[in-house]
Amino acid sequence: MQFGTQKINLHETGKEFEPKALHPTSGSADICFISNQPLSQIKNHLISCGVKIVAGPVIRTGATGAIEPSIYTTLTEI
């Protein structure tokens, strides 16, 4: 699903695509946010909030095409 420059990838069990969580479950999602802030600033803020960075900076495909760089985190509870 794409909403302007934002993107949400929904995974179907057995048909997951990369990148994906280590153990994706049915209905899990990847969410892409575009920001004007420097990635280093965003990454440092996430780390200061206790968010674990699992990948990145890496080049990935986002809502508007190739995005460089990108970082990936995981949320197990909201």
Phi and psi in degrees as a GROMACS rama.xvg file:
@    title "Ramachandran Plot"
@    xaxis  label "Phi"
@    yaxis  label "Psi"
@TYPE xy
-126.853  134.83  GLN-2
-129.725  93.2133  PHE-3
63.7719  -119.373  GLY-4
-96.3292  7.90991  THR-5
-103.345  150.491  GLN-6
-142.669  139.1  LYS-7
-127.67  120.678  ILE-8
-98.6644  123.387  ASN-9
-100.472  131.706  LEU-10
-95.201  136.17  HIS-11
-103.29  129.911  GLU-12
-52.7204  128.066  THR-13
86.2683  -7.8864  GLY-14
-131.037  32.8063  LYS-15
-67.3747  155.582  GLU-16
-127.718  160.085  PHE-17
-84.0516  146.6  GLU-18
-76.8523  157.286  PRO-19
-145.889  166.671  LYS-20
-64.7169  160.892  ALA-21
-57.5807  -42.5267  LEU-22
-133.315  74.7646  HIS-23
-65.6782  145.23  PRO-24
-111.613  161.156  THR-25
-56.8141  127.33  SER-26
88.8373  -0.992145  GLY-27
-69.4631  164.141  SER-28
-143.333  154.915  ALA-29
-111.378  132.399  ASP-30
-119.873  131.279  ILE-31
-112.19  123.154  CYS-32
-115.434  135.42  PHE-33
-99.6421  136.35  ILE-34
-137.726  150.905  SER-35
-86.6612  -10.0056  ASN-36
-73.5938  147.78  GLN-37
-60.4402  138.457  PRO-38
-58.6637  -37.5573  LEU-39
-60.0553  -37.5634  SER-40
-67.2181  -43.549  GLN-41
-64.6889  -45.9931  ILE-42
-60.3651  -46.3558  LYS-43
-61.9489  -39.2322  ASN-44
-64.1126  -46.6187  HIS-45
-59.4582  -44.6697  LEU-46
-62.0575  -41.3226  ILE-47
-64.9337  -21.9788  SER-48
-91.3018  4.05861  CYS-49
86.9802  12.2428  GLY-50
-84.2068  128.76  VAL-51
-83.9635  128.863  LYS-52
-86.566  122.921  ILE-53
-101.063  -17.0703  VAL-54
-160.314  146.351  ALA-55
115.119  162.948  GLY-56
-71.041  137.169  PRO-57
-140.514  163.011  VAL-58
-92.4453  128.714  ILE-59
-139.776  173.127  ARG-60
-98.2632  124.978  THR-61
-112.324  -162.068  GLY-62
-65.253  -25.3151  ALA-63
-112.278  12.641  THR-64
113.802  -154.444  GLY-65
-62.4218  134.535  ALA-66
-122.321  124.786  ILE-67
-133.406  130.116  GLU-68
-90.0788  168.774  PRO-69
-129.248  154.013  SER-70
-125.135  154.896  ILE-71
-126.626  137.587  TYR-72
-127.08  176.736  THR-73
-133.909  138.879  THR-74
-121.023  124.513  LEU-75
-102.426  -20.0446  THR-76
-143.369  148.026  GLU-77
